[in-house]
Amino acid sequence: MWIVDGLLNAARMAWEVWWALVLGFALSGVRPGLGPAHPARAHARE
């Protein structure tokens, strides 16, 4: 059943990409809420 194997492999690959994307976007979304990335940049904006 090579069609089923192909679909299962595609589902596994989609899962691996999906969780990595979700984790990356979650971390990049949390980062700005923690404060300025670098103190020198924070003073430059003032």
C-alpha positions in Angstrom: 0.0 0.0 0.0 2.5 2.6 -1.2 -0.3 5.3 -1.4 -1.0 4.9 2.3 2.7 5.0 3.1 3.1 8.1 1.1 0.2 9.8 2.9 1.5 8.8 6.3 4.9 10.2 5.4 3.4 13.4 4.2 1.4 13.7 7.4 4.5 13.1 9.5 6.4 15.8 7.6 3.6 18.2 7.9 3.5 17.6 11.7 7.2 18.2 12.0 7.1 21.5 10.1 3.9 22.6 11.9 5.1 22.3 15.4 8.4 24.0 14.6 6.6 26.9 13.0 4.2 27.2 15.9 7.1 27.1 18.4 9.1 29.7 16.4 6.2 32.1 16.1 5.3 31.7 19.7 8.8 32.5 20.8 9.1 35.5 18.5 5.7 36.7 19.8 6.8 36.4 23.4 10.1 38.1 22.9 8.9 41.7 22.4 6.9 41.5 25.6 10.0 40.9 27.7 11.5 44.3 27.1 14.0 45.8 24.8 16.3 43.5 22.9 19.4 45.6 23.8 19.6 48.5 26.3 21.5 50.7 23.8 18.6 50.4 21.3 16.1 51.4 24.0 17.9 54.6 24.7 18.3 55.4 21.0 14.5 55.5 20.7 14.1 58.2 23.4 
